Amino acid sequence: MRAEIIAVGTELLLGQIVNTNAQYLSRGLAELGIDVYYQTVVGDNKDRLIEAIGIARGRAELLVFTGGLGPTLDDLTRDALADYLGRGVELHEPTMTKIVNMFAGRGGSFVESNRRQALLVDGATPLRNDTGLAVGNALNVEGTCYMLLPGPPREMKPMFDNDGSAWLKEQLGPASALHSVMLKFVGIGESGLEDLLIDLIREQQDPTIAPYAKEGEVAIRVSTKAGDAEEASRKMGGTLAEIRGRTAAYLYAEEDVPIEATVVRILTEQRRTLSLAESCTGGMVSELITTIPGSAVVYLGGVVTYSNGMKTSQLGVPKEMLEGPGAPGAISSETAAAMAEGMRKAADSDFALSVTGNAGPAAAEDKAVGLVYIGLAERGRETRVEKLQMSGDREGIRLRATKRALYMLWLSLTGRE
């Protein structure tokens, strides 16, 4: 089934509110195996709304509306659909009773315009509103399904998740639902990952492969439509196995979690500890680690040593390594190693990560913007340092350096280095 989402409200067109309903509905419909091909936003104008319904009717079997079911004169969605279908409206008595009782319970007088929130297009199935007043509408007219949901997300979401989804499942019958596996990668960019999988992506039919990228991480969603999880697993099994085999050095999870969550989980399972010494990342590695519940079990602490003096006093980095003729400087492999080693000894941790570099915007120590060194000290092993030359703005460099440091730790934890 093809669907179109029609969000109604002039405030959306003016940018006064963000259309989060469309995102929520797109995900929910996809889980039901319904393909959303278009999203439309229409202002509070009945003629334009009727025009939008006609356009959507020509390219979709399901039209899902959000907004325009309230009590005021600019709440026009129900009336517009009734006019388009050539139908009238009828009062839903249970909703009307609920509205009257609400006013009575508040000690206020009933406002006649609130009757509009209890109206249904003739022949529609009512969708209960557990968190508001306006009743939802669902109807199938000559093979085209229409669903009218409130605009406020706190009303729309439970209505769709409960009565709305149940009604759609009845319309779909035994149709297959969408099943997906999210694969998460770090240490490789979107283009590099695509190059590893280019033949699979070009030849894909069922299952489908969809890449997603953000700073420092890449994701691939492998999806198929199937009657149940067992059938989906059979259909996706070969593709998933092929991807795993090609990307073992970068594939850190088969669920939508960040690399820091995986690192904390593995550290916990191995009963090992971590400390951090940061310079150019300014505590960003520590921030990501501590957002993960349970990180206190494995993360002992860290320091942000921005100045050379702090690197010496807090981490024991030799002053002559940082300053003076022939000194490697703060932005160097030697300093990255010394920072990691000093932090590991101070914390008595199993691992210590260090990050030092130039995130910009100007050169420092005659070192180019984007030059970063990451150190990894591990109990019982020689300290390793990785040199990176990154591009982009200051925040992008800091975030990618942070993710790269976590990737370096993940490689060591999993024996993939």
Phi, psi and omega in degrees: 000132176265139183233154170230135177261128179242108178267130186247128178153122179299330180298333176290318180291330180277355181077016181285333173224158180264139183278072178286340180299320182297319178297314182297315181292321179300317178294314181296319179292321178299321179295336176273357182084019180259128183271122175267113182262334184218149169232130183237144174239128182232140177285179182279070180221119188297316182297316180292327178292318177297320177298318179295323178298317179298318179295314181295322180300331181280351184225009181212151176264349179225126176246119180249119181257143169232135179095160176082023178248009183283192187269351188269169185293340179270006174269095196245000189299311182298316181294320181296317179293320178300316179297317181298321182275352183071035182241165174264192176234155181226156182274132175266103190301318179301322178291320179299318178297319179299318181294314181299317180295326179296314179296320180295321180292333179271355180076018180255168178270144182294132177262122189303327183296340180291346176301331181299330182287350180257012184266144175239145167297138182309127178089358183281150171275128179286141175248120187292148179246102184280343186238005180208201185249319188294127178283142176275163181234140173218129179208151178244117182239109177054042175089352176256130181262141178232134177228126181249120182238154178295164178277318180300126183304325181293341174263320184296314187299307180294328178295316179292316184295330184262268184296321184297310180295320179298318179295319179296321179297325176296321180290325182285332184066225183278017182300151183283146175267162179276130176242135184223152170235127178262122177255131183246137185231149175216156181086005179213144179275171182300315182293321178295319178293318178300321180297322178294332187243015192302320181292322178294321181291318181292326186263004185298141172225288176214114009282165177262155180236120182234119179273149175223139182230147168213173186305119172086348181218158175225147178231151172230129175256120175258125189225151173208160174259131183206160181288331179205176184295325181295316178296319179298319180298319178296318183290325183267349189304312182296317180295316180297319180296320179294317179296316179302317182296325183276339191238023186302331182284352184231340185281109185254347180200153174243042173204164187276077177232153177282162182301326181297328178293320179293319179298314179298319180297315182292317176303318180296314180298323181272356181055051179237161188238162185224144169226164188225141172232112187240146173239277187293335178280348171058031179095005183293323178297315179298319180300314181294318180299316186282353172284346184271123178303136180089359182294337181298338180289329187245339183262115184276333180140182182193177178225151171253106183253086184282320183269159177298321180300319179291325178298323180284311185288325184268329187241353179076021177291125182302135181301322181291345175282334185265326188222157175105168181301130178077002180290139177301327179095170181294328181263085184199162178293324180298315180291321178301317179294316181295322178297314181295316181294317179297321180291318181297318179293318181296320183270345187055045180264163177286326179228151168219129175258143173230149176223126174218140182175192181239105180274357178093180014271352183243161178296151178222137183056030185060022177258140185293151173300134179097355177281121184224141174240134178242127178251144177227110175260133182228136181304124176083004180227162178287142180291137178249147178228137176243134178259133180233144170237105186254160175240170179111187182275177186302310182294323178296318179296315180298316182292317180293324176296320178299311180295324180293322177298317178294325176296317179300319177293317179301319178301318181290317181297326184261001179070024182265356185291000000 
